[in-house]
Amino acid sequence: MPPGRRPANQNPSPSPRREPQPFATNPMFEGERREQQWGAQNAGSQMMGSPSQDTYNEQSWTELLDGMFGMFGPGSGGSGSRGGGGGGGAVRPSDPDPMGWNAIAQVQNMERGYGAMLEALRAQQNAQLGALDTRRIGMETANAASQQRLNQILNDLNANAAATRTNVQGSFAQGDQALANLMNQYTGMVAQRQPGVANTIQAFGGNPAEAFGDQSSIQDMITAQRANLARVGQADDAFYANRGNVYGGLSSDVSTRNQQVFDQLMAQLLAERQQTESQNAAAQAQLAMQQQQAILQAQAAEQARRAGYV
Amino acid sequence: MSVFDFESRLADLNNRYAQENAAQEFGRFLGQQRFSRQRRDMNDQFTQAFPRRTGAWARRLGSDVRSGLMSQDITDFSNRYARQLADVDAEQAAFDGQFQGGMAARQAAYQRSLLALQEDLARSRAAQNPFAAFGGA
């Protein structure tokens, strides 16, 4: 704070109520009036120059300052009571901030600033941890969805195998029925033809039994075809009946592999989280240490400043 | 295997199955035509040859005379015709039996191929890494 200014928290207590007087003659505004006058006289000059060169109604600015804040500092004697001017180094000025309000305000500002920095740091760290949590939730959701999806695939496979088994059984049953119909058709055809041929042969005195050869060979052939078809059908049926075990093994393998990947990723995520938390704690500790150092520096500066005053 | 590949391979399987069925059905139709024509020809030959043979015996022996040679000749002639018909019947029965058995086997093979295709698709779906978005290997 410039030495020529009055601290905001050191305003003199308000005077008792008086009748308003013109600015130029009101003693309440004497200080302001003289300050304006001094400012007009020193327009363009450096306010913080040497005390011996800056004058304010024939007083050095340190004397003026001493006079302005004399009411609060030790050895105060009112405005202009320590007049005399001349050698600035010979007399130590009184402390314009004897209670250390500026330092207190500085520390408070510092604490507010560090508090804001800590909040920002925490927000950033919480965002990082939130991202890790989101990842974990996503992985858990994916794991559950994967298991559900695997179950669905397994159910579809079993349903497909059951439907195929039924269809194949139907195909072989249909083939067997077709062969049985064929045998009946053949037997009926022979039976229909036999009487006519037999009558003809008998009409000429022959033996009709010789005319029809070995009928059983056809029936044996068709019977063999039916038996072969039944064997193939049974083998296929056993194949489809066992598909459930095959699918169960496949599902178990996939489930185990997925679980391994999931566990590995979760362990990785946990390590990342621990590392992030450790880094966060270190960053917060560093910030706290910086704050402490800054406060200590401010306090040391305040002590040094006070040492320069009476 | 992607769903697109599955659909493509399923279409191929269905096409092959349909074409094979059509070829087998056509072969069966041609076989039945052949057996029918063969029977008709045999029947025509018999119905034309039988009167000529009995007429020849009548001219040789007289219309009311029957001999053992004539009876044997007519019996042999009729038996040959009957046996040839029985052979054609057996051949057609074997042909039809083969067709029916083959059709059942083709249907079963088609069903098995279809299931294998579905299994391939399911295996591909199950093999997909559910944690790829999270860097899972």
Interface residues (C-beta under 8 A of the other chain):
Chain A: R135 G138 M139 A142 N143 A145 S146 R149 L150 I153 D156 L157 N160 A161 T164 N167 V168 S171 F172 Q174 G175 D176 A178 L179 L182 M183 Y186 M189 V190 R193 V197 T200 I201 F204 G205 G206 N207 E210 A211 F212 G213 Q215 S217 I218 M221 I222 Q225 N228 L229 V232 G233 D236 F239 Y240 R243 L250 S251 V254 N258 V261 F262 Q264 L265
Chain B: F50 T54 R66 G68 M70 S71 Q72 I74 T75 D76 S78 N79 Y81 A82 R83 L85 A86 D87 D89 A90 A93 A94 D96 G97 Q98 Q100 G101 M103 A104 A105 Q107 A108 Q111 R112 L114 L115 Q118 E119 A122 R123 R125 A126 A127 N129 P130 F131 A133 F134 G135 G136 A137
